[in-house]
Amino acid sequence: MVFPIKEKIKNLNVVIGCPIGCRYCYARNNCRRFHITDDFSKPQFFENKLRLFETKEPKVFLLTGMSDFAYWQEEWIQKVFEKAALTPHNQYLFLTKRPERLHIQTQLDNLWFGVTVTCAAEKERIEILRRNVKAKHYHVTFEPLSDGVGEVDFTGIDWAGIGTETGNCRGKISTKKEWADSLCMQANARGVPVFMKEALEGIVLTDEMIQKFPKEFAL
Ligand code: SF4
């Protein structure tokens, strides 16, 4: 059975706001609709949410559901990493579209750094991430795909997500089955677990949907 990723990976938006301005940004729409902050283009840190890291059961949290990690201030990063170090039973995921802005070094085993890739021209983000972020775990989110990505170097990548554009955006572009299939085959060949987001169901046949997590997530 296909399940939504949010059943397993919880958004914990310790930072809200992002200046990148993607056309398809649902976070910006939600921020405006629910008046969460005054200006989504200016990231804000909600330090009080760090207490939510203190879970009894192990959890996997996406910390950048309403921000881009590359626009977090240094002081915020330090506070989040400190709290993550105190809660090693949880896994914490970060995503960026601007890895060239990052210079991070960490030995923490529960931090997962990723880039978003939507087309072949953005593949270089994977290499830049590996170069600029020295960490234990990397992941890539191929979403929303607007083109075939072609050959991908999955070296050192521990998890890959594949998705398509959702919502009612103008100019919405759907991922093509062959683009998703190609990424799956390449990831499988490297032993990288793949998670196809639920919105791909219909583009990909239900019984061909792959929804795997890294073993560290224990999901
Ligand atoms: S990078 Fe993410 S948070 Fe920022 S505008 Fe794009 S979709 Fe929204």
Residues whose N, C-alpha, C, O or C-beta is under 5 A from the ligand:
A	BS01	SF4	C18 I20 G21 C22 C25 A27 M66 S67 D68 K97
